[in-house]
Structure formats: C-alpha cells, structure tokens
Amino acid sequence: MSHWSKIEEHGIIWGMDFLLKVYLIFGRKVLQVFLYPVVSYYWLFNKQGRTASQQYLDRMFSFNPDLSITTGLKGSYFHFISFANALIDKLAAWSGALTLDDVETHGREAVIHHLEQGQGVFILGSHLGNLEVCRVIAKLRKSIIINVLIHSQHTEKFNSLLNKYAGSDKVNLIQVSSVNAATAMLLQDKIEAGELVIIAADRTPVSVKGRVARADFMGQSAAFPQGPFILALLLKCPVFTLFCLKEQGKQVIYFDPFSDGQDISRKQRTAAIQQYVEKYAEKLQYYCVKAPLQWFNFYDFWQVDDE
C-alpha cells in the first residue's frame, strides 16, 4: 500500500460540502438520509481504504476478541460510515455549529492551569476521533490561542472547505511536511507566548527518509514519527495527549498528562524518544479499544517499508 501522504482525495469534497449544508439546516437526523449514498460511493471506489479498514478491524479483533465489532466488508462499511459522521462533526466544529454544550471534557483543569500561568502547552493528538473539536476548546477561555500542525500536500480541498466555514481566529493552522529546526523555533515562540500547540503523532513523516521509531501497537510492531516526540523534548513545556471520542452523542475530550517538560541531556534523548513513542502507542491503543471505529487511518499502518 502507498504511504498515507500519497493517497489522493477521492472527489468527496463536493459531497461533504453538501452534507454540511444539510446538517446546518436540518440537523443530523435528516443528514443520515443523505449520508449513506455519499459514503457508499466513496467506499465502493476506494479499494485501498476498504482493504486497510478490513485489516485494521481484523487486527483489532485479534488483539481484543472481547470487543463487539464487525469485521470483513460489512465492518469496513460501518467504519466508513463512522468516518463520514466524524467529517461532519469536524466541519460542524469548524463552522461554530458545535458548542460547549455538545462537549464533555476530562482532565482539562491541568491544561487550563498551565495556560492561566502563562505557560504554553504541547498536545499530542491523533487521527482517533475528532481533533477539530479543539476549536471548541478555544471557547473555554477568551485568551486561549490554539496552533494546529497539519500536513496539507493532499488535503488542500478539505482544508479549503474548512476555511470556507471557519468562524474563529483563535485557531491557527500551521502547514508542515517535516519537523525541523525552523519548525521548533516557530513553536517555541508559540509556547513562550502561552499558547497551545497540537500535532497528530500517529502518522509517519512525509519524507521517505523521515525519522521513525517502532513500538508495539495492537500486538505488532508499527512505525511512529519521531518528530512530535523530539518537539516534546525540545520545547521543554508540559505535554499532554488529547483524544476526542464520540460517546452517546457527545464529543468527549480526554486530556492525559504525558510529560512535564523536564530537561533531558543529549545523551539521553534517543532513549527518551523511544520511551515517549512506546508510551504514546500504549495510550493510543487504550483509546482505540474504547472506540474501535473512530480511528481513521485508511492505509496499512503496520507496513514495514515506510522506513
């Protein structure tokens, strides 16, 4: 299978734009009537995504047979339906249609405490659930500014759609294809200004020569990017993980402490990065088990040729 960054968009932006308008005017119940045809089209013509979805669900079931999940083509279709609903939630969050009443948070007090002290916070996110709900986090305090690192080589259309409906200037999108010294300096300025910086840590670098570290994930070794964890060391600030899951109609955000930003010597960094990767993989695995159909990496996450 292709590296995730080489997977082109499959012409569903028009569909997402249409579905968002239906959602904003009529609500989610009416939306479901239109949702299935759009998702069915995408599912039928995205063979690579179907295959990756089935492989993931099979692996999840093998890892935890107690989970009541459907595998095979039927399970893959349900996975895509979950993805479509998550996309609508992303757009709703971006447009401001999602409010604090739609969100439940756990562990936010520690994050807010650091921000109120003027201390920036680094957040490790993922493609599990709905990271775009971070826009709602900005409403928790007037002074919160959020910076989200994104890779946009093949997501220009979707990002354009997000910006079309954007209703806030308190969330900044920072486009990066690799983590380098310039990236670290920019983010250091953000942290020193007391802002939030969020990066997804569950996709390998875009560059073929990108640095990765391997960790056990659902019973098999998988590659994770080193970049986010290098930043976690270099920024020397509190680090949290953020997972936002859809539970009983609500967006539930979980903030978990990850590291305290202590200074680590150069000699210890290699070992520290490996420990961070393993710790993150374990945390991601925990939340994937809580919501198996909400992890949206439609490529072979366990392939060994990314390195």
C-alpha positions, -999 to 999 in steps of 0.1 A, spaced: 0 0 0 10 36 -5 24 58 22 -6 78 37 7 111 22 4 97 -13 -32 88 -10 -52 113 -31 -85 127 -23 -113 108 -39 -136 135 -50 -158 136 -19 -154 173 -11 -185 182 -30 -203 156 -10 -190 169 23 -200 205 14 -235 193 5 -238 172 37 -227 201 59 -253 223 45 -280 197 51 -267 193 87 -267 230 94 -302 235 80 -320 203 90 -299 186 117 -282 152 119 -313 130 117 -322 143 82 -285 142 73 -284 104 77 -308 101 48 -282 118 25 -251 104 42 -253 68 32 -253 73 -6 -223 96 -4 -204 72 18 -214 42 -3 -199 58 -34 -167 66 -15 -164 31 0 -170 14 -34 -144 33 -53 -117 34 -26 -103 -1 -27 -71 7 -8 -92 23 20 -115 -7 22 -86 -31 24 -68 -11 51 -100 -8 71 -106 -46 70 -70 -52 80 -73 -28 109 -106 -43 122 -92 -79 119 -62 -68 139 -82 -51 165 -105 -81 169 -74 -105 172 -59 -81 197 -91 -79 218 -117 -107 209 -140 -94 236 -148 -63 215 -182 -64 198 -171 -53 164 -180 -64 129 -151 -73 106 -149 -80 69 -166 -59 42 -196 -51 64 -174 -39 93 -154 -18 68 -186 -2 56 -195 7 92 -160 21 96 -165 44 66 -199 55 80 -182 64 113 -156 83 93 -183 103 74 -201 112 106 -167 123 120 -161 145 90 -195 162 95 -185 168 132 -152 183 120 -170 207 97 -196 215 124 -168 223 149 -150 244 123 -182 264 114 -191 270 150 -222 248 149 -206 227 177 -209 244 211 -197 237 246 -230 220 254 -220 193 229 -187 187 245 -176 169 277 -140 172 289 -119 151 313 -86 164 326 -88 199 312 -82 216 346 -45 208 345 -42 222 310 -61 254 319 -39 258 350 -7 259 329 -23 284 304 -35 307 332 0 308 345 12 320 311 28 286 303 23 271 269 13 235 265 22 210 238 -5 185 228 -1 151 211 -32 143 192 -41 116 167 -64 105 139 -86 89 165 -119 107 168 -123 144 161 -93 166 167 -111 196 151 -131 199 183 -100 218 195 -118 248 181 -144 244 208 -116 243 234 -108 279 224 -142 289 238 -132 276 273 -111 308 279 -111 340 260 -73 341 260 -67 306 246 -49 305 212 -45 271 195 -20 262 169 -26 230 149 2 215 128 -12 199 96 2 182 65 -17 195 35 0 181 4 -31 161 -5 -57 177 17 -59 212 0 -95 207 -9 -106 197 25 -87 224 42 -102 249 17 -136 236 27 -128 240 64 -116 276 59 -148 284 40 -168 277 71 -142 289 97 -158 311 123 -128 318 146 -94 335 145 -83 318 177 -71 286 159 -41 288 136 -33 261 111 5 257 105 13 236 75 44 214 78 57 185 59 86 177 83 98 188 117 130 207 115 149 235 133 127 262 118 96 244 130 109 241 165 118 278 167 84 288 155 67 266 180 90 277 208 77 312 202 41 300 205 48 281 237 66 311 252 35 332 244 14 309 265 -4 292 235 -15 256 228 3 237 201 -13 205 188 2 179 165 -11 144 155 16 118 164 2 87 147 14 92 111 49 86 98 69 115 82 61 126 47 97 124 37 109 89 26 139 95 48 118 106 77 128 95 111 106 69 128 106 47 158 89 14 162 66 4 191 42 -24 198 7 -15 187 -21 -40 189 3 -69 192 26 -60 163 54 -35 157 43 -3 140 62 28 129 55 61 146 71 95 138 99 107 159 92 144 151 64 151 176 83 135 204 115 153 195 94 185 198 81 173 231 117 172 244 129 204 228 100 227 238 106 219 275 70 226 284 41 205 298 30 178 273 -5 162 273 -22 137 250 -56 146 236 -82 121 224 -117 132 214 -143 104 211 -179 105 201 -198 89 230 -236 88 233 -240 118 210 -214 140 227 -178 148 219 -158 136 249 -123 151 252 -97 133 273 -66 152 284 -39 130 299 -5 142 313 23 129 291 55 146 304 64 176 325 89 192 301 120 184 322 153 190 305 169 158 291 206 157 281 216 149 245 230 115 256 196 105 270 174 118 241 175 87 219 163 66 248 138 92 259 123 95 224 118 57 222 102 57 257 79 85 245 69 66 214 61 35 233 41 55 259 21 72 232 15 39 213 1 24 245 -22 54 251 -34 54 215 -41 17 218 -61 22 250 -84 47 234 -87 28 201 -101 -1 222 -127 23 237 -138 34 202 -125 10 175 -145 25 146 -132 60 153 -96 55 143 -93 69 108 -60 58 92 -71 42 60 -38 28 50 -16 -2 62 -4 13 95 18 -18 102 36 -19 68 74 -22 72 86 -3 41 80 33 55 115 35 68 
